Amino acid sequence: MQQLQFESSWDKQLAPQDRQNIEKIFQETKSLNSTSVIFSPIREAINHKDALLVSVLVHNFTKNQLFFNQTRLQYRLKGKVVAELAFTFPDLVIPPHVSMPWTFIFPKENYQTHTSYKDGLLELS
């Protein structure tokens, strides 16, 4: 059975409204019929450094721990790749059958400029 967990820094800093939104997304997506890793969108934004921030609920539906060690991800809008980067997070481990929110940051040189990044999909590439 899929469980929702928060990385410790998220757990401490997350606003109540954001936590409720993540819990709602989890309830809507925890029963997806999958045995892989799926990213459910939470929010997209451009920060003060012009980096693209893609916040997702990472669902590890596999039987193995999920690590990010030079893991290449793509962000797609309407089927077209608009951002791609390899991510390494030494301290991030998502246990089997656990969903955890995370924000992936694409520096300005790693994404194409668009008027909106809403309704995109983050995928393993």
C-alpha positions in Angstrom: 0.0 0.0 0.0 1.4 3.4 -1.0 2.3 5.8 1.8 2.9 9.6 1.8 6.1 10.7 3.4 7.8 14.1 3.7 11.6 14.6 3.6 12.5 16.3 7.0 13.2 19.8 5.6 9.8 19.7 3.8 8.1 18.4 6.9 9.3 21.4 8.9 8.8 24.2 6.4 5.7 23.2 4.5 2.8 25.6 4.9 -0.5 24.0 6.1 -2.3 24.9 2.8 0.5 23.4 0.7 0.5 20.2 2.9 -3.3 19.9 2.3 -2.8 20.3 -1.4 -0.1 17.6 -1.5 -2.3 15.3 0.6 -5.2 15.8 -1.8 -3.0 15.0 -4.8 -1.7 11.9 -3.0 -5.3 10.7 -2.3 -6.2 11.2 -6.0 -3.1 9.4 -7.3 -2.0 6.8 -4.8 -3.9 4.0 -6.4 -2.6 4.4 -9.9 -2.1 1.0 -11.5 1.7 1.1 -11.8 4.9 -0.7 -10.9 7.2 2.2 -11.9 8.0 5.8 -10.9 5.4 8.4 -11.7 5.6 12.2 -11.1 2.3 13.9 -10.2 2.5 17.7 -10.8 2.1 20.0 -7.8 3.3 23.4 -9.2 5.6 25.1 -11.6 7.3 28.5 -11.2 10.3 30.6 -12.3 12.4 31.9 -9.4 14.4 35.0 -8.9 17.4 33.4 -10.7 15.2 32.6 -13.7 15.4 28.9 -12.9 12.4 26.6 -13.6 11.1 25.0 -10.5 9.0 21.9 -11.0 7.4 20.6 -7.8 6.0 17.1 -8.1 4.8 14.2 -5.9 7.3 11.4 -6.7 5.4 8.1 -6.5 7.8 5.1 -6.1 5.5 2.3 -7.0 8.4 -0.1 -7.4 9.8 -2.7 -4.9 13.1 -1.0 -4.8 14.5 2.2 -3.1 14.6 5.1 -5.5 17.9 7.1 -5.6 18.7 10.1 -7.7 22.3 9.7 -8.9 22.8 11.3 -12.3 19.2 10.5 -13.0 18.1 12.2 -16.2 14.7 13.9 -16.1 12.7 15.6 -18.9 10.0 18.2 -18.5 7.5 18.1 -21.3 4.8 20.6 -22.5 2.3 19.2 -25.0 4.6 16.3 -25.7 7.7 18.5 -26.5 10.8 18.4 -24.2 11.4 21.9 -22.8 13.8 21.0 -20.1 16.3 18.2 -19.4 18.9 17.7 -16.7 20.6 14.9 -14.7 19.9 15.2 -11.0 21.9 13.9 -8.1 20.6 14.1 -4.5 22.9 12.0 -2.2 20.6 12.3 0.8 17.3 11.6 -1.0 16.1 8.0 -0.8 12.5 7.2 -1.5 11.6 3.8 -0.1 9.4 1.3 -2.1 5.7 2.1 -2.2 6.3 5.6 -0.9 5.2 9.0 -2.4 7.2 12.1 -1.5 7.0 15.7 -2.7 10.2 17.2 -4.3 11.1 20.2 -6.3 13.4 19.8 -9.3 15.3 23.0 -10.3 16.3 23.5 -14.0 18.8 26.4 -14.3 18.0 28.9 -17.1 20.4 27.3 -19.5 18.7 23.9 -19.2 15.2 24.9 -20.3 13.4 26.6 -23.2 11.5 29.8 -22.5 7.7 29.6 -22.7 4.9 31.8 -21.7 3.6 29.1 -19.3 4.9 25.9 -17.9 1.5 24.8 -16.5 0.2 21.3 -17.2 3.6 19.9 -18.1 4.9 16.4 -17.3 8.1 15.4 -15.6 9.4 12.0 -16.7 12.5 9.8 -16.4 14.4 10.0 -19.7 
